[in-house]
Amino acid sequence: MKPFKKYICYTKPFFFNFLFVFSLITSLSATAQNDKLQLKYFGTAGWEISDGKITVLVDPYITRIKLGTGPGVSDLDTRNTVLSSDVFVSDTLLIDSLITKADFILVHHSHFDHLADVPYIAKKTGAKVIGTETTRNILRGYGVPEEQLYPVKGGEDYQFENFSVRVIPSIHSALDNKHYIDNRTYIEVPKTPLKVSEFIEGGSLMFLARFTNHNVLTMASMNFVESELLGQKPDVLLAGVNRSQLGLYKYNERLLAVTNYPKIIIPTHWDNFRLPYGFSQQSGVEQKLIPFQKAVKKLSPETKVIIPKHLGTIIIE
Ligand SMILES: [Zn+2]
């Protein structure tokens, strides 16, 4: 987002003398340094987003269990296999090496690859967690203090210090060739620790995360409710890109149009999350992200699609 540059270009000839403009530019460039947004990709739908004042984690899933025995896992991964019927155990050493602080954690839905590491991270950081009632009840079950939990349905727009967040009702990816639906919720605290399969969806959300000078619209599924996004103009869109969106009607066209063709789009939830960090994700880049990048270029030549790397940081000026 470059609001100041625009402002200067349009107004200088009419209102400012040279000296004033010079000092304005100097002070703005100093401000801009502090207002850079940094987005670190944890893989899956996980992010750390910080503007230097506020650190927000989005679906931070670090453990990346070696789930099942199917084609998604690698023989070179020497970790123990975990089945859906097994209790989920967070890799706390790995989490400690990657996450030291957080002010907020936004949780899109309660599947294990979005929520399962949040109990440990929330207790460790004391972050405020915003998510569904199911998310809240799971976290209560793990002993996350009540004052950290902000249960939402979608439609809330909450102001905090130096940060605000609009919660947007959404829908989950159309899994199983569009046969997926799961309306279960935890209306009471479930018995913990949960098995992998007990991290049920519990409804899906999106978030408009407003930092001082940047708005980030987050997704963590390959689906959205178009009418809920009308009027949103994010600078940065974390767009769900995997395979299931290919079965939706004009996914790219509708998503870009309803979000007003954001300047920056970063694909999310595209990698193979059964593999630990350090394993190649190149096939996902080639098969999912490059085609997406090309499709966006046709629809919105001004939009920059940035391909994220595991644990790499993207800086938005
Ligand atoms: Zn899910």
Residues whose N, C-alpha, C, O or C-beta is under 5 A from the ligand:
A	BS01	ZN	H111
